[in-house]
């Protein structure tokens, strides 16, 4: 994991420089930063690692926990919980990270095939599955007993790779058909497609502003 800095009293904005580095497990595939901590999932090591990044020049590993599934690929942290997708096991796993030194496994729930990306907003987690070509919505109001609230197909061979949620919409990047799709999720039980745009080899999506 690397820390970068720019603007302010250091390098000019737009010209980031490396200020710190620390080793991870094997094949790190996802990272989420919350407060003074960075949470990393390692695909080959099948682990969740927590790093203290309060000192950016010297990030420090404080805990390593085995995931219950294999090949963790994506992570999202909200409040005291970390939500992890295990790509090869087709599961969404929950850890209680209220004490980052000793994360606690809260259990897991099955997803579609090959879950690639997760976004958490409020009491719902949004997951895209690249082999089953679906966007799934999970009710996470009880982190110890997640349930599927709704699901929608992204289309044949679309291979959705990334999802981002803003307001009442979920934005999905689909690699298989080179498309960018928008879904109305105002009713999580029954999401609906509201728009699509062709974009070659779309892997990731991030939404900012209007």
C-alpha positions as CSV (number, residue, x, y, z in Angstrom):
1,X,0.0,0.0,0.0
2,X,1.3,3.4,-0.9
3,X,0.5,6.9,0.4
4,X,0.6,9.9,-1.9
5,X,0.5,13.6,-1.2
6,X,0.0,16.7,-3.3
7,X,-0.8,20.4,-3.1
8,X,-0.7,22.1,0.3
9,X,2.8,22.4,1.5
10,X,4.3,19.7,-0.7
11,X,4.2,18.8,-4.3
12,X,2.0,20.9,-6.7
13,X,-1.6,19.7,-7.2
14,X,-1.7,17.2,-10.1
15,X,1.8,16.0,-9.4
16,X,1.4,13.4,-6.5
17,X,4.6,12.0,-5.0
18,X,5.0,8.9,-2.9
19,X,5.5,9.6,0.8
20,X,5.2,6.2,2.4
21,X,4.9,2.5,1.7
22,X,4.3,-0.8,3.5
23,X,4.0,-4.4,2.4
24,X,0.7,-6.2,2.0
25,X,-0.4,-9.8,1.6
26,X,-0.2,-11.5,-1.8
27,X,-2.2,-9.9,-4.7
28,X,-3.9,-7.0,-3.0
29,X,-7.1,-6.3,-5.0
30,X,-9.1,-3.8,-3.0
31,X,-8.6,-0.9,-0.5
32,X,-10.9,1.3,1.5
33,X,-9.8,4.2,3.7
34,X,-11.8,5.3,6.7
35,X,-10.5,7.7,9.3
36,X,-7.0,6.7,10.4
37,X,-7.2,3.2,8.8
38,X,-6.8,1.6,5.4
39,X,-8.5,-1.8,4.9
40,X,-6.9,-4.0,2.2
41,X,-8.1,-7.4,0.8
42,X,-5.5,-9.8,-0.7
43,X,-6.8,-12.1,-3.4
44,X,-4.2,-14.9,-3.1
45,X,-3.6,-14.6,0.6
46,X,-7.3,-14.7,1.3
47,X,-6.9,-12.0,4.0
48,X,-8.2,-8.7,5.3
49,X,-5.4,-6.4,6.5
50,X,-5.8,-3.2,8.5
51,X,-3.2,-0.5,8.4
52,X,-2.8,2.5,10.6
53,X,-2.2,5.4,8.2
54,X,-2.3,8.2,10.8
55,X,1.4,8.8,9.9
56,X,1.4,8.8,6.2
57,X,5.2,8.5,6.0
58,X,5.1,5.3,8.0
59,X,1.8,3.3,7.5
60,X,1.8,0.3,9.9
61,X,0.1,-3.1,9.7
62,X,-2.0,-3.7,12.9
63,X,-4.0,-6.8,12.0
64,X,-4.5,-9.6,9.5
65,X,-7.6,-11.7,9.4
66,X,-8.4,-14.7,7.2
67,X,-11.5,-14.3,5.0
68,X,-14.0,-17.2,5.0
69,X,-14.1,-17.2,1.2
70,X,-11.4,-17.3,-1.4
71,X,-10.0,-14.6,-3.6
72,X,-11.4,-11.4,-1.9
73,X,-11.7,-8.8,-4.6
74,X,-13.5,-5.7,-3.3
75,X,-14.1,-4.0,0.1
76,X,-16.3,-1.2,1.4
77,X,-16.3,0.0,5.0
78,X,-19.3,1.8,6.6
79,X,-19.4,2.6,10.3
80,X,-18.0,-0.3,12.2
81,X,-18.5,-2.9,9.5
82,X,-16.3,-4.0,6.6
83,X,-18.2,-5.6,3.6
84,X,-16.0,-7.9,1.5
85,X,-16.7,-9.7,-1.8
86,X,-15.1,-13.2,-2.1
87,X,-14.8,-13.5,-5.9
88,X,-14.1,-17.3,-6.2
89,X,-16.5,-18.3,-3.4
90,X,-19.4,-16.1,-4.6
91,X,-20.0,-14.6,-1.2
92,X,-20.4,-11.2,0.6
93,X,-18.7,-11.4,4.0
94,X,-19.0,-9.0,6.9
95,X,-16.4,-8.1,9.5
96,X,-17.0,-6.1,12.6
97,X,-14.0,-3.7,12.6
98,X,-15.0,-1.5,15.6
99,X,-11.6,-2.7,17.0
100,X,-9.3,-2.6,14.0
101,X,-6.7,-4.6,16.0
102,X,-9.1,-7.6,16.1
103,X,-11.7,-7.7,13.3
104,X,-14.5,-10.2,14.0
105,X,-16.1,-12.3,11.3
106,X,-19.9,-11.7,11.3
107,X,-20.8,-14.2,8.6
108,X,-21.5,-14.3,4.9
109,X,-24.2,-14.5,2.3
110,X,-24.2,-15.9,-1.2
111,X,-24.0,-13.6,-4.2
112,X,-24.3,-14.2,-7.9
113,X,-21.4,-15.6,-9.8
114,X,-18.0,-13.8,-9.8
115,X,-18.9,-10.7,-7.6
116,X,-16.6,-7.9,-8.7
117,X,-17.5,-4.6,-7.0
118,X,-19.5,-3.4,-4.0
119,X,-20.9,-0.1,-2.9
120,X,-22.6,0.5,0.5
121,X,-25.2,3.3,1.1
122,X,-27.4,3.5,4.1
123,X,-28.9,0.1,4.9
124,X,-28.1,-1.4,1.5
125,X,-25.1,-3.0,-0.2
126,X,-25.0,-2.9,-4.0
127,X,-23.0,-5.8,-5.7
128,X,-22.3,-6.5,-9.4
129,X,-21.6,-10.0,-10.5
130,X,-19.6,-10.4,-13.7
131,X,-20.5,-14.0,-14.7
132,X,-24.2,-14.0,-13.7
133,X,-24.5,-10.5,-15.2
134,X,-26.5,-9.0,-12.3
135,X,-26.8,-6.1,-10.0
136,X,-27.9,-7.3,-6.6
137,X,-29.1,-5.2,-3.6
138,X,-28.6,-6.6,-0.1
139,X,-30.4,-5.4,3.0
140,X,-27.6,-4.9,5.6
141,X,-29.8,-3.5,8.4
142,X,-28.8,-6.6,10.3
143,X,-25.1,-7.2,9.5
144,X,-25.2,-10.6,11.0
145,X,-28.1,-11.8,8.7
146,X,-27.9,-10.1,5.3
147,X,-30.7,-10.7,2.9
148,X,-31.3,-10.0,-0.8
149,X,-33.7,-7.1,-1.2
150,X,-33.7,-7.0,-5.0
151,X,-31.9,-7.9,-8.2
152,X,-31.8,-6.9,-11.9
153,X,-30.0,-8.4,-14.9
154,X,-27.5,-6.1,-16.6
155,X,-27.9,-8.0,-19.9
156,X,-26.4,-11.1,-21.6
157,X,-22.6,-11.1,-21.6
158,X,-22.3,-7.6,-20.1
159,X,-19.8,-8.6,-17.4
160,X,-20.4,-5.8,-15.0
161,X,-17.2,-4.8,-13.3
162,X,-17.9,-1.8,-11.1
163,X,-20.8,-0.1,-9.4
164,X,-21.2,3.4,-7.8
165,X,-24.3,4.7,-6.0
166,X,-25.3,8.4,-5.9
167,X,-28.7,9.4,-4.7
168,X,-31.4,7.2,-6.2
169,X,-29.2,5.9,-9.0
170,X,-26.7,3.1,-9.3
171,X,-24.1,3.5,-12.1
172,X,-22.6,0.3,-13.5
173,X,-19.6,-0.2,-15.8
174,X,-19.9,-3.3,-18.0
175,X,-16.7,-4.6,-19.7
176,X,-18.3,-7.4,-21.7
177,X,-20.4,-5.2,-23.9
178,X,-18.5,-2.0,-23.4
179,X,-21.4,-0.2,-21.8
180,X,-22.3,2.2,-19.0
181,X,-25.6,1.6,-17.4
182,X,-27.8,3.6,-15.0
183,X,-30.4,2.0,-12.7
184,X,-33.1,3.7,-10.6
185,X,-32.8,2.2,-7.1
186,X,-35.3,4.4,-5.3
187,X,-37.2,1.1,-4.7
188,X,-34.4,-1.4,-3.8
189,X,-36.8,-4.3,-4.1
190,X,-37.5,-3.5,-7.7
191,X,-34.5,-1.6,-9.4
192,X,-35.1,-0.5,-13.0
193,X,-33.0,0.4,-15.9
194,X,-33.2,4.1,-16.9
195,X,-30.3,4.6,-19.3
196,X,-27.3,3.1,-21.1
197,X,-24.3,4.3,-23.1
198,X,-21.7,2.5,-25.2
199,X,-18.2,2.9,-23.8
200,X,-15.3,0.7,-25.0
201,X,-13.9,-1.7,-22.4
202,X,-15.4,0.0,-19.3
203,X,-13.8,-1.3,-16.1
204,X,-14.6,1.2,-13.4
205,X,-17.0,4.0,-12.6
206,X,-16.9,7.0,-10.2
207,X,-19.6,9.7,-10.0
208,X,-18.9,13.3,-8.9
209,X,-21.4,16.2,-9.0
210,X,-24.3,16.3,-11.4
